[in-house]
Amino acid sequence: MKFATADAAKPRRARASEAVILFCIANQTFAIAADAVQEIRSTDSLGGTAIEIEQAEVPKVRHLVERARRTYYVVSGCAHFGLRVTRPTLVLILRQIRAAVLVDSIERMADVATIHPLPRGFQGQERKWYRGLTYLEDRVIPVINPGGFLTVEEFARLDQAAAVSIATQQLESAVQG
């Protein structure tokens, strides 16, 4: 008969978990890596600082906001994911890209142990939108790829439209002032 000793016990490989923020858009829950989000703001707090940009090429973006000397394009989560239109109350300002996302609510933060690859059923744009899927409390939740909100081409079109909008607003202010 052998007895288990502390020496004989094999160390278990600790699973690295990832902190995510669970948020909702049109009653759909999504997850995003917590370290991909720079800050979460109320849409009311951005009201006076958001600049409307007039362009039709990227319909999911209608505003930009300046934060810490950076321009962020505000993406409608509803329009991006093709969900019913809601009245978002929060904006997630992303860390690595010049985008912010309008969301309805924050559910909570959670640690997830595994992000599973997308099944083959996910085709086209969805493959860019999501990093994978996670299973949390009997729910399958898509994990967002922050870089999937706007493409390089969309950023270029938005930069052009923003330059025109800002110049127009400055001209209007000079005429009124």
C-alpha positions in Angstrom: 0.0 0.0 0.0 1.3 3.4 -0.9 0.5 6.6 0.9 0.3 9.9 -0.9 2.9 12.3 0.3 3.4 16.0 -0.4 6.5 15.1 -2.4 4.6 12.7 -4.7 1.8 15.1 -5.4 2.1 16.6 -8.9 1.6 20.3 -9.1 -1.6 21.2 -11.0 -1.2 23.6 -13.8 -3.0 26.7 -12.8 -5.3 28.0 -15.5 -4.8 31.6 -16.4 -8.1 33.3 -16.2 -8.9 36.6 -18.0 -10.9 39.4 -16.5 -13.8 40.5 -18.7 -16.5 43.1 -18.6 -20.0 41.7 -19.4 -22.2 44.3 -21.1 -25.5 44.4 -22.8 -26.8 45.8 -26.1 -30.4 45.2 -27.0 -30.8 42.4 -24.4 -27.8 40.6 -25.8 -24.8 39.9 -23.5 -21.3 40.3 -24.7 -17.9 40.1 -23.0 -14.8 42.2 -23.7 -11.4 41.9 -22.0 -11.2 44.3 -19.1 -7.7 45.5 -20.2 -9.1 46.5 -23.6 -11.3 49.2 -22.0 -9.7 52.4 -21.0 -12.8 53.9 -19.3 -16.6 53.6 -19.0 -18.5 56.8 -19.2 -22.2 57.8 -19.1 -23.4 59.0 -22.4 -24.7 62.1 -20.5 -21.2 63.0 -19.4 -20.1 63.0 -23.1 -23.0 65.1 -24.3 -21.2 68.4 -24.5 -17.9 67.0 -25.8 -19.2 64.8 -28.5 -18.9 66.2 -32.0 -21.4 65.1 -34.7 -19.8 64.1 -37.9 -21.8 64.1 -41.1 -20.9 61.2 -43.3 -22.8 58.3 -44.8 -20.0 55.9 -45.5 -19.8 54.4 -42.0 -23.4 54.6 -40.7 -22.6 53.0 -37.4 -20.5 56.1 -36.4 -22.2 59.5 -36.0 -20.1 61.1 -33.3 -16.5 61.6 -32.2 -15.2 62.5 -28.8 -11.9 63.9 -27.7 -10.4 62.3 -24.6 -6.8 62.9 -23.4 -5.8 64.5 -26.7 -7.0 61.5 -28.7 -10.0 61.3 -31.1 -12.3 58.4 -30.5 -15.0 57.4 -33.0 -18.2 56.4 -31.2 -19.6 53.2 -32.7 -23.3 52.3 -32.2 -23.3 48.8 -30.8 -26.8 48.2 -32.1 -25.8 49.2 -35.7 -22.5 47.3 -35.5 -24.1 44.0 -34.5 -27.4 44.5 -36.4 -29.5 44.6 -33.3 -32.7 46.5 -32.7 -32.1 50.2 -31.9 -32.0 51.0 -28.2 -31.1 54.1 -26.2 -27.6 53.4 -24.9 -26.6 54.8 -21.5 -22.9 54.0 -21.4 -19.9 54.3 -23.7 -16.9 52.0 -23.5 -13.8 53.9 -24.5 -11.3 51.4 -25.8 -7.6 51.4 -24.9 -5.7 50.3 -28.0 -7.8 51.7 -30.8 -9.5 55.0 -31.5 -13.0 53.7 -31.0 -15.6 53.9 -28.3 -18.8 51.7 -28.2 -22.3 52.7 -27.1 -23.8 50.0 -24.8 -27.0 49.8 -22.9 -25.6 48.6 -19.6 -22.8 46.8 -17.7 -23.8 43.5 -16.2 -20.6 43.0 -14.2 -17.0 41.9 -14.3 -16.1 38.3 -14.3 -13.1 36.0 -14.7 -13.2 33.5 -17.5 -11.0 30.5 -17.6 -11.4 29.6 -21.3 -12.2 31.4 -24.5 -13.2 28.8 -27.1 -12.5 29.3 -30.8 -15.5 30.4 -33.0 -17.5 27.5 -34.5 -17.5 27.3 -38.3 -21.1 28.6 -38.3 -19.7 32.1 -37.7 -19.0 33.4 -41.1 -17.9 36.7 -42.7 -17.8 39.8 -40.5 -18.6 37.9 -37.3 -15.1 36.3 -37.5 -13.6 39.8 -37.1 -16.1 40.9 -34.4 -15.4 38.1 -32.0 -12.3 36.6 -30.4 -14.3 33.5 -29.4 -17.0 32.3 -27.1 -16.9 31.7 -23.3 -19.2 29.7 -21.1 -20.3 31.4 -18.0 -23.1 30.4 -15.6 -25.0 28.2 -18.1 -24.7 30.9 -20.8 -22.6 31.0 -24.0 -21.3 34.6 -24.4 -19.4 36.0 -27.4 -16.1 37.6 -26.5 -15.5 40.8 -28.5 -12.4 41.5 -30.5 -11.9 45.3 -29.9 -10.2 45.7 -33.3 -13.3 44.4 -35.0 -15.4 47.5 -34.5 -13.7 49.6 -37.2 -11.5 48.6 -40.1 -8.5 50.5 -41.3 -10.5 51.8 -44.3 -13.3 52.9 -42.1 -10.9 54.8 -39.9 -9.5 56.6 -43.0 -13.0 57.6 -44.2 -13.9 58.8 -40.7 -10.7 60.8 -40.4 -11.6 62.6 -43.6 -15.2 63.2 -42.6 -14.1 64.4 -39.1 -11.6 66.9 -40.6 -14.4 68.4 -42.7 -16.9 68.5 -39.7 -14.4 70.1 -37.4 -13.4 72.7 -40.0 -17.1 73.5 -40.6 -17.8 73.9 -36.9 -14.8 76.1 -36.4 -16.0 78.3 -39.3 -19.5 78.5 -37.9 -18.1 79.5 -34.5 -16.0 82.2 -36.1 -18.9 83.6 -38.0 -21.2 83.6 -34.9 -18.5 85.0 -32.6 
